[in-house]
Amino acid sequence: MSTYDHDSIRAVQWTGTHLRLLDQRLLPQRCVHVDLDSATEAAGAIRNMVVRGAPAIGVAAAYAAVLAGRAAWREAGPDWRRAMEPALQALADSRPTAVNLFWALGHMRQVMDGLPAEADPEPALLAAAQGIHEADVAGNRRMGDLGAALIPPGQDVLTHCNAGSLATAGYGTALGVIRSAFAQGRIGHVYADETRPWLQGSRLTAWELVQDDIPVTLLCEGAAAGLMRQGRVGWVVVGADRIAANGDTANKVGTYGLAVLARHHGVGFMVVAPTSTIDADAANGSAIPIEQRGEEEVLELAGQRVAAEGAGAWNPAFDVTPAELIDAIVTEKGVVEHPGGRGVTSLLD
Ligand SMILES: CSC[C@H]1O[C@H](OP(=O)(O)O)[C@H](O)[C@@H]1O
């Protein structure tokens, strides 16, 4: 294992005065941070994928609420709650699928409700945001151990998109399990889907694993079927953006197909996500809003059109995997094996 400190990969930081984001659109070629001092700037950064990944989006939104509270106090004094609303709405409108965004904003609103109108809300909001940040990292390490325990030694795994330090407050969810399983000698090699159109796999997951000296081999999504048919992986390990009460799980587009392939080939399928990703109000996957992104993301590569002129594109950013195709949902509060038929709300008790 390298001595590389993967904790140094920080998608989201608080500088003491600003929200600092690692601009993930530029990785792996360039490591550039942006310091934001307005919640509406942060909403734009979420929408434009400067920061992405469900838990990381939630942590960024929590710090953005701190910025909104600071501006509202300066602008409106005791009327700061009303003055915060436009910024909080802009954050809520930034991306629809990752429920961690709405969970974090809801937590910050609960804190707001308990504060006096006559006092600057920033210190209390900052303490709440830092609590969300620290809890995410701690939960990821717990999930790493719980998920790794499900992987017998001698297995290799396949992952999709990026559910690592770059998608969280640190260590990662799916990549947290992979980091822990590798450290325990359970896995020797990771296969990663490149994950079009944003290439989170080839740009972000591969970058994280190379930094950790974890052997990683990239593949086009279309090659995953042959990989499983050849018996080269024992588990598919992925993150999640929203888990419905019955265990149906929304994750990066392509995840559902991997789950069908995994079940067909007798490969385990593991979802790793904090309980802040569970949406108890969504009875099943049909209630999960799926973000539709611009067709240019499919029609272009590196900003240049590669598709035939005249062709359009369908670009759902996520799809839903039925609980029946999931072998384990790993959270910081425990594991639900075979969630189909039993759901996941027991994890919220
Ligand atoms: C740790 S879960 C990250 C989750 O978010 C990704 O989507 P996006 O990159 O569009 O934010 C993908 O679904 C990952 O599994």
The ligand as an ORCA input file, in Angstrom:
! r2SCAN-3c Opt
* xyz 0 1
  C     -21.117      8.091     -3.154
  S     -22.469      7.967     -4.180
  C     -21.975      8.832     -5.606
  C     -22.945      8.623     -6.730
  O     -23.174      9.871     -7.403
  C     -22.788      9.694     -8.752
  O     -23.544     10.472     -9.628
  P     -22.957     11.920    -10.111
  O     -21.512     11.708    -10.421
  O     -23.813     12.244    -11.329
  O     -23.205     12.858     -8.957
  C     -23.017      8.231     -8.999
  O     -24.391      7.941     -9.095
  C     -22.407      7.661     -7.753
  O     -22.718      6.344     -7.475
*
